[in-house]
Amino acid sequence: MENSNKRYWKGIEELTNEPSFVKNIHNEFGNMPSENDAKGEALVDGSGTHRRDFLKMLGFGVAAVSLAACEAPVKNTIPYLNKPEDVEPTIANWYASTYTDGGDYASILVKTREGRPIKIEGNTLSSVSKGALSGRAHASVLSLYDNEKLKGPQAAGKATDWKQLDAEFTAKLAAVAAKGGQIRIVSNTLLSPTTKKVIADFAAKYPTTQHISYDANPAYGLSAAHAGIIPSIDFSKAKTIVSVGADFLGSWIAPSEFSSQWAVTRRVSSEKGGKKDMSRHYQFETIMSMTGANADYRATYKPSQEGLVAVALYNAVAKLTGAAGIAGAAVKVEHLDKAAKDLVASKGASIIVAGSNDPEVQKIVAATNALVGAYGSTLNTAIPMNYRQGNDMAMANFIKEAGAGKIGAVIFYNANPVYNHPMGAALATALPKVEVSLATNERADETASLCQFIAPDSHFLESWNDAEPKAGFYSLTQPTISTIFKTRQAQSSFLTWAGLSGDFAAYLESNWENNILKGGKVAWNNALHNGVFEPNAGTVSASSPSVDINAAAAAIAKAYSATSTGLEITVYEKVGLGTGSQANNPWLQEFPEPVSKACWDNYAAISQPTATELKLKQGDLVKVSAKGYEVTLPILVQPGQAQGTIAIAIGYGRTKAGKSADGVGVNAYPFISEINGACVGTCTQGVSVTSTGETKDIAQTQTHQTVMARQAVVQETVLAEFAKNPLAGSYKPRVKTSEGEKDATDLSLWNGHEYNNHAWGMVIDLNTCTGCSACVISCSAENNVPVVGRQEVINRREMHWMRIDRYYSSDAEVEDLKGLEIASDNPEVVFQPMLCQHCNNAPCETVCPVLATTHSTEGLNQMTYNRCIGTRYCANNCPYKVRRFNWFRYFQTDDFDFHFNNDLGRMVINPDVTVRSRGVMEKCSMCVQRIQEGKLTAKKEKRRPVDGEIQVACAQSCPTNAITFGDMNDPASEISKLLLVEQEGRAYHVIEEINVKPNISYLKKVRNKDAKKA
Amino acid sequence: MFCKKSTLVKSLLSFAILFASVSATFAQDAAEGETLFKNNCAACHNTSDEVLVGPGLKGVSERRPIEWIVKWVHNPQAVIASGDKYANDLYNKFNKAAMTPYPNFTEPQIKSIIAYIDAANVAPAAPAAGAAPAAGTAAPAAQSSGGMLEVLLVGLLIIMVIVLIALLSIVSTLSKITTAGEGSIEAPLLQRLAENAKALAANSAVKTGILVLALLLGGKATIDAAYGVGIHQGYAPEQPIKFSHKLHAGQYQINCNYCHTGVYAGKGANVPSANICMNCHNAIKRESPEIQKIYNAIENNEPIQWVRVHNLPDLAYFNHSQHTNVGGLECKNCHGEIEKMEVVEQRSSLTMGWCIDCHRETDVNSKGNAYYDKLVEVHNKDSKTPLKVQNIGGLECSKCHY
């Protein structure tokens, strides 16, 4: 507390000192299982072993050891018969490819070992994604090895072969076509120009074919306001960013790309004459989104006011620019006028984005953007973004037609509208009326299981494909493994059904050579090598769409109300799980949501005052109903959410996705309403919440691993003060000694270490860390971090080596002790990545009785699993609580059914990292396997490693480059330069007062807020 | 893929052998030539006049002009097609089996191969042994420590026997004195011995002594056995195909890297794939039943299940290239004299103690490697001994365990 004039807290239970919190605060790994045994929830554990069992085990163990000693099992080594020239066992190959999932896009590099993809990283050659990847893209490699995908084509629910399926399906299709029956191909956004050409070829053969695309979380309103296109957005040019409900850093359209642009404007330097200005970010929203958590100024509104907020913002801007205002009921939203003032002041470098899918709201926003000169700078209509092409009206129309029996045949091309469309239930009842139905979905999911045929598409890592994320920016997907199951990529299927050659690889190459590259084999090979081809670099258009704002305002006046008193539902997309397409991915299920820190569930999030009003508390199971649809959910109290609203995440409540997804949470898609012809994620009428009287724990990691009562954890300041003095808000701990007061870091019991070779270190910039947690998944993939499941997370035993601590701060004055106990309605938020700090005076090293954790000559705190006997003394003594204990054998036990208990799932394991067994401690190793590999490469080439050549998984995956890793002994390295500049500025160590001298430094957070009036 | 650095040690060795008879530049050529020859030509050609798959190459530089050889190596088919008489005769002589073209070889490279062939015929190929890098001492050291223990035990045994004899003689003298006092007749020797033995057996000190000794020996045997668990030194399993390293690596001197393609490049040395066998055996000894097994494997698309000889536990990370390529170690440092093994066996214990011993004693191969320059400089400031692996963190846990 002494370091700051603020008080930080991670959860309301901490703030109010709830008994459960107080009991667990000193209990890092949760309760002994006996307590959970009573609930029947605990898994078997050592402490429950009885004496007889122990003797049995002992006897068996002795017998087993003596048997093992007699003869070692014969191990075989099986080489290739015909080794491909470019595959060398134990040496990784990297291939440039493209990740697409619906409209989500990233240009990627795929690391393969012995022919199997094991890790995905960003491709920095792409000027679109710039090497940024979302957690979902990182996790998609695990989805490749999902054993619950279809193993081959199916007809009428029975396995068939491709030849038969092709024959039967084309016969039926031809019959429909002969009658002139309507044929529909339903897909999510297709980024691939060549796939669209394939569909056109298919439509040429069956002329009644129409392609309908929709998106689970659509941006139809935005494209409707821009005459069918979405202009490309560039936050990096913005000085003022205003978001009306758009979670653009977390889940809106292309969050990773936007994050890297946003970070450019948020980076500051303590250097004399260094960059001391940053963009100002205003967020108006209903939920506490990750983007809102990163905003400088934030205010809330109810979903029923959303359109009017846009109108009010337009009017405020219009007033300042002298344009005519429009009619609209007044809504009171804090900071709105201030935002308008800043927008106008930074004209030409301002941007307003809105998350609403209502075309009328987007029209008003487009008009506001035109007023502040956004088009031509932050918005560019000359290069449209293709990420969301869904047409809500066409999709709704299709479902109505299907219900009326007007559709002859339908092909669901990797689309699951029965689950992820608000009218899914209607479609489910309509499907039997369609004569011929086929799905290319990878599994027999909610939609595919209702179709007559399933022709499973291959995973994107097994396929050829291309993408055009923005007009003129092309990207290629190449297979990095041959198909695991008897799947066939959908494009080949379409071509086969159209009576053409099913060789899509050749089709793709010829289309590229003739229409995209306009070059021969060399150009093709180059594009394939680079993964991207970007002939359209620089056209900018300042033209803004012409919209009838008065008509829009009139439509808004009808659909929205300034003074709604009832409860309202807002439906949102989570940063981790997204729309639920990868719901059967355990990495994503166990991904702690950046703001709520909850995993393995969705929940009804409400604000504290609303909870009090409804007499509900965290964990109460309630029935939420609206529009004749009812779900049962636990309550999660979310600081910062708008009063009178309930927020429910989509992506959950799958019923036919697989073991990890089925029955986890509830489906929130049916709550989505139709407003002005588009699917808008709100429900403002007739919402009721009733308590069931039961409770359900939410697996929430927010107050796990607290740093006890130590407070010098987060440091922050505001820009105005930082510009004057880089040390503003910094805290240098001092201690009193017999020789007077000294810096805490000047006193030490230890002699320290000398690093002659390398000194690895890391700097984490709290200013650019958005909390997106892509690093968490990247780390898990790189380091074989196991998934433990919902109950074990509740037992406080999650295994993530890297956690993103989210701190709320109270706005009450520090002296106001009473005020501090009340959770703030709209708290400020800080995200802090926390991992092993690799201390130079490491408290863990001194307490290990078997020297299993030691210090290296390169500054790493080493953890030796084969030496560890599991006393957990080190974890006890770790001030940062970053050590994790293997309570179970997570990789071979069927109790942990998260892909790692079968051979297929285990194919994702990184062979260079030991799979830890039960009973040992583990923690961040600073990707020592990558350090060793990088050093070896340098040694082989007889040189020193070059800065940037060795990258740890988290730093590599950070979309905003908030993490800088490198050799602090190398004066030319980025980290050395950064520390040199920030040493007398923003750099600090967490809990510096205990002087453990970490090798990880943090850079103080700077908010672009006005200085407090003294 | 082959790596020139990889054979640095070997090259230096041939350099030393050849230095006496030929000029330095010539030897360097021959050294390069040796690498090239062993990696590319040795599968089909001998340096002597012995026919392997193709003709023996002894005196080839005299038989044909260099221009012709270059043309031939770059594209034999073209030379044959050009109607060259010598080429066509050769082609027909070897049953119309054309040589693999090597269009990437430069003329100096081809010349260096010829230089090597000539040099090999001047000084008959000396066995590559004799290079005794510092690391070579590791294995003998381990063995000698075992030997010391045995010597110690035998010594102790001898001392104990002497003590026993001394004690017995004292006992007999004492009993002699006592019986002499009583004036009885001396009992026969056998009876006396039996009585002594009885007395000895009744003595509790002796009993305890024997018990303690038995316990100690038993304990040692148990500990030795326990230490032996998981150590498979001398393990030489029968392989599905009776491949002889003695023949391939010993007699024909095929470079290890020719088959074990990863040994200088990656973590694993790699057991060769069947297509590498086929590089030669599509022509050589096709009728052999053992080689037929390879054909069968390829025809039936069933990979050959070799038995793994060297098994490191998964918790230990070992990288071949670090040791061979960077460290400059010979394969035999750890694997023993593979070229003399009919069936490969595990020569070293592969225990952590064995690794550590070597890391303690081995000098870092830092010469000419800029990675180590600063480290050597810092080390030499306050030390006179050369930089050892242990001085740069070679004993740290996370060098092998992560």
Contacts between the chains, C-beta under 8 A, distances in Angstrom:
chain1	res1	chain2	res2	distance
A	65	B	229	7.4
A	68	B	229	7.1
A	69	B	225	7.2
A	69	B	228	7.7
A	69	B	229	4.6
A	72	B	230	7.0
A	72	B	232	6.0
A	72	B	235	7.8
A	72	B	311	7.5
A	74	B	237	6.6
A	74	B	307	5.8
A	74	B	308	7.8
A	75	B	307	7.4
A	75	B	308	4.2
A	75	B	311	5.7
A	76	B	305	4.6
A	76	B	306	6.5
A	76	B	307	6.1
A	76	B	308	6.2
A	77	B	271	5.1
A	77	B	306	5.1
A	77	B	307	7.5
A	77	B	308	4.3
A	78	B	303	4.8
A	78	B	304	7.2
A	78	B	305	5.5
A	78	B	306	7.1
A	79	B	270	6.8
A	79	B	271	4.4
A	79	B	272	6.2
A	79	B	273	4.6
A	79	B	274	7.4
A	79	B	303	6.7
A	79	B	304	7.0
A	79	B	306	7.2
A	80	B	273	3.9
A	80	B	274	7.5
A	80	B	275	7.6
A	80	B	303	7.0
A	81	B	273	6.3
A	81	B	274	4.6
A	81	B	275	7.0
A	81	B	297	6.4
A	81	B	298	5.7
A	81	B	301	6.7
A	81	B	302	7.9
A	81	B	303	5.3
A	81	B	304	7.8
A	82	B	273	6.3
A	82	B	274	6.7
A	82	B	275	4.5
A	82	B	298	7.5
A	83	B	261	8.0
A	83	B	273	3.7
A	83	B	275	6.0
A	83	B	276	7.4
A	88	B	1	7.9
A	88	B	261	6.6
A	88	B	262	5.5
A	88	B	265	6.3
A	88	B	266	5.7
A	88	B	270	7.2
A	89	B	262	6.4
A	89	B	266	7.3
A	89	B	268	5.5
A	89	B	270	5.2
A	90	B	262	6.0
A	90	B	266	4.4
A	90	B	267	3.8
A	90	B	268	4.0
A	90	B	270	7.3
A	91	B	262	6.9
A	91	B	265	6.4
A	91	B	266	4.3
A	91	B	267	7.5
A	756	B	374	7.4
A	756	B	375	6.0
A	756	B	378	4.8
A	756	B	379	7.9
A	756	B	392	7.8
A	757	B	374	7.8
A	757	B	375	5.9
A	757	B	392	6.3
A	757	B	393	7.1
A	852	B	397	7.9
A	854	B	396	7.2
A	854	B	397	5.7
A	856	B	393	6.2
A	856	B	396	5.0
A	856	B	397	7.8
A	856	B	398	5.6
A	857	B	392	7.1
A	857	B	393	4.0
A	857	B	396	6.6
A	858	B	393	6.8
A	860	B	398	6.2
A	862	B	396	6.6
A	862	B	397	4.8
A	862	B	398	3.8
A	862	B	401	7.9
A	862	B	402	7.8
A	863	B	398	7.8
A	864	B	397	4.0
A	864	B	398	7.3
A	864	B	401	4.8
A	865	B	315	6.5
A	865	B	401	6.8
A	866	B	313	7.8
A	866	B	315	4.4
A	866	B	401	6.0
A	867	B	397	7.1
A	867	B	401	7.8
A	912	B	267	7.9
A	912	B	317	6.9
A	912	B	402	7.9
A	913	B	402	6.4
A	914	B	314	6.4
A	914	B	315	5.3
A	914	B	401	7.1
A	914	B	402	6.5
A	915	B	314	7.5
A	925	B	398	7.0
A	925	B	402	5.5
A	928	B	398	5.0
A	928	B	402	4.7
A	929	B	317	7.6
A	929	B	402	5.5
A	932	B	317	7.7
A	932	B	319	7.9
A	932	B	399	7.3
A	932	B	402	7.7
A	935	B	371	7.6
A	936	B	319	6.5
A	936	B	321	6.7
A	936	B	322	5.6
A	936	B	326	6.9
A	938	B	371	5.6
A	939	B	322	7.4
A	939	B	326	4.4
A	939	B	369	6.5
A	939	B	371	4.7
A	940	B	5	7.6
A	940	B	321	6.5
A	940	B	325	5.5
A	940	B	326	6.0
A	942	B	368	6.6
A	942	B	369	4.5
A	942	B	370	5.4
A	942	B	371	6.5
A	943	B	370	5.0
A	943	B	371	6.3
A	944	B	370	6.4
A	944	B	371	5.8
A	944	B	374	8.0
